[in-house]
């Protein structure tokens, strides 16, 4: 008895159907479910135009995710310099356009506000993962860790200059995640943590004491207000007001919510940016604990499947890309929900797929498409190894 691999070519149509069958249905279910929750929440709060646009963004993003899942993600390694350079250029290009609400974050396009920092997150994940693979054999060298971290810090500083503190923190998180999943030693990661803690103390305490303000006043308030209970913090502090109104909205929802007719915080303008930054507070007021539990369960499903795909990846590059996407999801979910209930700074990051925003929704679905591509390629590689013909 002998074995030999089956050599059989498949027609393009058959190959396409095979790839679509190999996608992770639960990951796709989580993305679609969260998009539906966003639509229902926005409609329930009376934001009908936002809800309709969000539905279009979600459908477009879903189609892109399915398209990307058909391609082999490993080819992206070859364009690491292009992706990283494109991320830098996009984050510089926004300064050529007028600011919106005090922030240089958008490039105006016909019928669409292109947020370069959102697309920069995905470009950074792919390029940093590719650079990390190239340096993986020299991980013990301190300059390797320093170079990889600088890859994230440079675009993070550009985003910080746009007055977009929350997304800058996401960039830093991506850099740390790539190092973690690359296998960086705990001693080096601990040194990085101490370095960031020291920098935070200097920025928030040391520099202001010397009369040097590295952050705008409102940015410093966002990072420090959550430490004080809303009942005792300064009522003239706008961040304190935002947090206070958010807690009122979530608390008033109780078990099943007040419904579209009874929810007043967003409808009467008490809750700031309810369609994006504080969408979870709108959800809590309108649909209560039940609605919040459904959304959090879908996020748990999204994170679980991302983690499973990370362990399935057929190579180190896939592991690092999946790790960067996973870290981005986890950081944004925890930070956004945490800020609405007063346990995290009000950093102004979107809640993936739930917050209104074309760039955010499309980028999140692009990230899901990358995860699906990693899943498809891993499944095909595993199937190819097991497919033998017994003669």
C-alpha positions in Angstrom: 0.0 0.0 0.0 1.3 3.4 -0.9 0.1 6.9 -0.7 0.4 9.8 -3.2 -1.1 13.3 -3.1 -4.1 13.9 -5.3 -3.2 16.3 -8.0 -6.5 17.9 -9.2 -7.0 21.3 -10.5 -10.3 23.1 -9.9 -12.1 25.4 -12.1 -12.3 29.0 -11.0 -16.0 28.8 -10.1 -15.5 25.7 -8.1 -12.4 27.2 -6.3 -14.4 30.3 -5.5 -17.3 28.3 -4.0 -14.7 26.2 -2.0 -13.1 29.4 -0.6 -16.5 30.8 0.4 -17.4 27.6 2.2 -14.1 27.8 4.2 -14.8 31.2 5.7 -15.6 31.4 9.4 -19.4 31.7 9.6 -19.4 32.7 13.3 -17.0 35.6 12.6 -19.2 36.8 9.8 -22.3 36.4 12.0 -20.8 38.6 14.6 -20.0 41.3 12.1 -23.5 41.2 10.5 -25.2 41.0 13.9 -23.4 44.1 15.2 -24.2 46.0 12.0 -27.9 45.2 12.6 -27.7 46.3 16.2 -26.2 49.6 15.0 -29.0 50.1 12.5 -31.7 49.3 15.2 -30.1 51.5 17.8 -29.7 54.5 15.5 -33.3 54.2 14.2 -34.6 53.7 17.7 -32.9 57.0 18.8 -34.4 58.9 15.9 -31.3 59.1 13.8 -32.9 57.9 10.7 -30.5 59.4 8.2 -27.5 58.1 10.1 -29.1 54.7 10.2 -29.7 54.6 6.5 -26.1 55.6 5.7 -24.8 53.2 8.2 -26.7 50.4 6.5 -25.1 51.3 3.2 -21.6 51.4 4.7 -22.2 48.0 6.3 -23.3 46.4 3.1 -20.4 47.9 1.2 -18.0 46.8 3.9 -19.4 43.3 4.0 -18.9 42.9 0.3 -15.3 44.0 0.6 -14.8 41.5 3.4 -16.1 38.7 1.3 -13.9 39.8 -1.6 -10.7 40.0 0.5 -11.4 36.6 2.0 -10.8 35.1 -1.5 -7.2 36.4 -1.7 -4.1 35.0 -0.1 -3.1 37.5 2.5 0.6 36.5 2.4 1.1 38.6 -0.8 0.6 41.7 1.3 4.0 41.2 2.9 5.7 42.3 -0.4 4.0 45.7 -0.2 5.0 46.6 3.4 6.9 49.7 2.5 4.0 50.9 0.3 1.4 50.3 3.0 3.5 52.0 5.7 4.3 55.0 3.4 0.6 55.3 2.4 -0.4 55.4 6.0 2.1 58.3 6.7 1.0 60.2 3.6 -2.7 59.9 4.4 -2.2 61.1 8.0 -0.2 64.1 6.7 -2.7 64.9 3.9 -5.5 65.8 6.4 -3.6 68.9 7.4 -4.2 70.3 3.9 -7.9 70.5 4.6 -9.9 72.6 7.0 -10.4 71.3 10.5 -13.8 69.9 11.6 -14.8 70.6 15.2 -11.2 71.5 15.9 -9.7 68.3 14.5 -7.8 67.6 11.3 -9.0 64.1 10.8 -11.0 64.0 7.6 -10.4 64.3 3.8 -13.6 65.6 2.2 -14.7 63.5 -0.7 -18.0 63.7 -2.7 -20.7 62.4 -0.4 -18.1 61.0 2.1 -15.7 62.1 4.8 -12.6 60.0 4.5 -11.0 59.5 7.9 -7.4 58.7 7.2 -6.4 57.6 10.7 -9.0 54.8 10.6 -7.5 53.4 7.4 -4.1 54.0 8.9 -4.8 51.5 11.6 -5.2 48.6 9.1 -2.2 49.8 7.1 -0.1 49.8 10.2 -1.2 46.3 11.3 -0.2 44.8 7.9 3.1 46.7 7.5 4.2 46.3 11.1 3.5 42.6 11.0 5.5 42.3 7.8 8.5 44.2 9.3 8.3 42.1 12.4 8.5 38.9 10.4 11.7 40.2 8.7 13.2 40.9 12.2 11.9 37.8 14.0 15.3 36.0 14.0 16.9 39.0 15.8 14.2 39.5 18.4 16.7 39.3 21.2 18.3 42.5 20.0 17.0 45.6 21.8 17.1 47.7 18.6 14.7 45.3 17.1 12.0 46.1 19.7 12.9 49.8 19.5 12.5 49.9 15.7 9.2 48.0 15.7 7.8 50.3 18.4 9.0 53.4 16.5 7.0 52.1 13.5 3.9 52.6 15.5 4.9 55.7 17.4 5.6 57.8 14.2 2.0 57.6 12.8 0.7 57.8 16.3 2.3 61.2 16.8 0.9 62.4 13.5 -2.6 61.3 14.6 -2.0 63.0 18.0 -1.3 66.2 16.1 -4.7 65.8 14.4 -6.3 66.1 17.9 -7.3 62.5 17.8 -5.9 61.1 21.0 -8.0 57.9 21.1 -6.9 56.6 17.7 -3.2 57.5 18.5 -3.6 55.1 21.5 -4.9 52.5 19.2 -1.7 52.8 17.0 0.4 52.3 20.1 -1.7 49.3 21.1 -1.1 47.8 17.6 2.7 48.1 18.1 2.6 46.5 21.5 0.4 43.7 20.3 2.7 42.9 17.4 5.6 42.7 19.8 3.7 40.5 22.2 2.5 38.0 19.5 6.0 38.0 18.0 7.3 36.5 21.3 9.1 39.4 22.8 10.4 38.6 26.3 8.5 39.8 29.4 11.5 41.8 30.5 11.5 43.9 27.3 7.7 44.3 27.5 7.9 45.3 31.1 10.5 47.9 30.2 8.2 49.3 27.6 5.3 49.5 30.1 7.5 51.4 32.5 8.6 53.7 29.7 5.0 54.5 28.8 4.0 54.9 32.4 6.8 57.4 33.0 5.9 59.3 29.8 2.3 59.5 31.0 3.4 60.9 34.4 5.6 63.5 32.6 2.9 64.6 30.2 0.0 64.7 32.8 1.9 65.9 35.9 5.5 66.9 35.4 5.3 69.1 32.3 2.2 71.0 33.5 3.9 71.7 36.8 6.7 73.3 34.9 4.2 75.3 32.8 4.7 73.2 29.7 1.5 71.8 28.3 2.1 68.9 25.9 -1.7 68.2 25.6 -4.6 70.5 25.0 -6.7 71.2 28.1 -9.6 69.1 26.9 -7.3 66.2 26.1 -5.9 66.3 29.7 -9.4 66.4 31.1 -10.3 63.3 29.0 -7.5 61.4 30.5 -8.0 62.4 34.1 -11.7 63.1 34.7 -12.7 59.4 35.0 -10.6 59.1 38.2 -13.1 61.3 40.1 -16.7 60.3 40.6 -19.1 62.2 38.4 -21.0 63.5 41.4 -17.9 65.2 42.8 -16.0 66.4 39.8 -16.3 70.0 38.5 -19.6 70.6 36.9 -18.0 73.2 34.5 -15.8 70.4 33.1 -17.4 69.4 29.8 -15.9 65.9 30.0 -17.4 65.5 33.5 -20.8 66.5 32.0 -20.5 64.0 29.2 -19.8 61.2 31.6 -22.6 62.2 34.0 -25.1 62.3 31.2 -23.9 58.9 29.9 -24.4 57.3 33.3 -27.9 58.8 33.5 -28.8 57.3 30.1 -27.4 53.8 30.9 -28.9 53.8 34.4 -32.4 54.8 33.3 -32.5 51.9 30.8 -32.6 49.4 33.6 -33.5 45.8 32.5 -35.3 46.2 29.1 -34.9 49.9 28.3 -37.2 52.9 27.9 -37.9 52.2 24.2 -37.7 54.7 21.4 -40.5 56.9 22.9 -39.1 57.0 26.4 -35.4 57.6 25.7 -34.7 61.3 26.2 -30.9 61.7 26.7 -30.0 61.5 23.1 -33.4 62.8 21.7 -33.2 66.0 23.7 -29.5 66.6 23.1 -28.2 65.9 26.7 -25.9 63.1 25.5 -22.9 64.3 23.4 -22.2 62.7 20.0 -24.7 60.0 20.7 -24.5 58.5 17.2 -20.8 57.6 17.5 -18.7 58.0 20.7 -21.6 57.4 23.1 -23.7 55.0 21.1 -23.4 52.4 23.9 -25.2 54.8 26.3 -27.9 55.3 23.7 -28.2 51.5 23.5 -28.4 51.2 27.2 -31.1 53.8 27.6 -33.2 52.5 24.7 -32.9 48.8 25.1 -31.6 48.4 28.7 -29.5 45.6 30.0 -31.0 43.1 27.6 -29.9 45.1 24.5 -26.4 45.7 26.0 -26.1 42.0 26.8 -26.8 41.1 23.2 -24.2 43.5 21.9 -21.5 42.5 24.4 -22.2 38.8 23.5 -21.6 39.6 19.8 -18.4 41.3 20.7 -17.4 38.3 22.7 -18.1 36.1 19.7 -16.0 38.5 17.5 -13.1 38.3 19.9 -13.3 34.6 20.4 -13.3 33.8 16.6 -10.4 36.3 16.1 -8.4 34.5 18.7 -9.2 31.1 17.2 -8.1 32.3 13.7 -4.9 33.7 15.3 -4.0 30.2 16.5 -4.9 28.7 13.1 -2.7 30.9 11.0 -0.4 29.0 8.6 2.6 31.3 9.2 3.9 34.0 11.5 2.7 36.8 9.3 -0.9 35.6 9.6 -0.5 35.3 13.4 0.8 38.8 13.7 -1.9 40.3 11.5 -4.6 38.5 13.4 -3.0 39.6 16.6 -3.0 43.2 15.6 -6.6 43.1 14.5 -7.6 41.3 17.7 -5.8 43.8 19.9 -7.5 46.7 18.0 -10.9 45.2 18.5 -10.4 44.5 22.2 -8.9 47.9 23.0 -11.6 49.9 21.2 -14.4 47.8 22.7 -13.1 48.0 26.2 -12.1 51.7 26.0 -15.4 52.8 24.4 -17.7 50.9 26.7 -15.5 51.7 29.7 -15.7 55.4 29.1 -19.5 55.4 28.9 -19.7 53.8 32.4 -16.9 55.8 33.9 -14.1 53.3 34.3 -11.9 54.5 31.4 -10.9 57.9 30.0 -13.1 59.6 27.5 -10.7 59.1 24.6 -13.1 59.4 21.7 -12.7 56.0 20.0 -15.5 54.4 18.0 -17.2 51.2 19.1 -16.5 48.8 16.2 -19.5 48.4 13.8 -21.9 50.0 16.4 -20.8 53.6 16.2 -21.8 55.6 13.2 -19.1 56.3 10.7 -18.3 55.2 7.2 -14.5 54.9 7.6 -14.8 53.0 10.9 -17.4 50.6 9.5 -15.5 49.9 6.3 -12.1 49.5 8.0 -13.6 47.1 10.6 -15.1 44.9 7.8 -11.8 45.1 5.9 -10.1 43.7 9.1 -12.8 41.0 9.3 -12.0 40.2 5.6 -8.3 39.8 6.5 -9.2 37.4 9.3 -11.4 35.4 7.0 -8.5 35.2 4.5 -6.3 33.9 7.2 -8.9 31.3 8.1 -9.5 30.3 4.5 -5.7 29.9 3.8 -5.2 27.9 7.0 -8.1 25.6 6.2 -6.9 25.0 2.7 -3.3 24.3 3.9 -4.6 21.9 6.5 -6.8 20.2 3.9 -4.0 20.0 1.4 -1.8 18.2 3.9 -4.4 15.6 4.8 -5.6 15.0 1.2 -3.9 11.8 0.1 -5.0 8.9 -2.2 -4.6 5.4 -0.8 -3.7 3.0 -3.6 
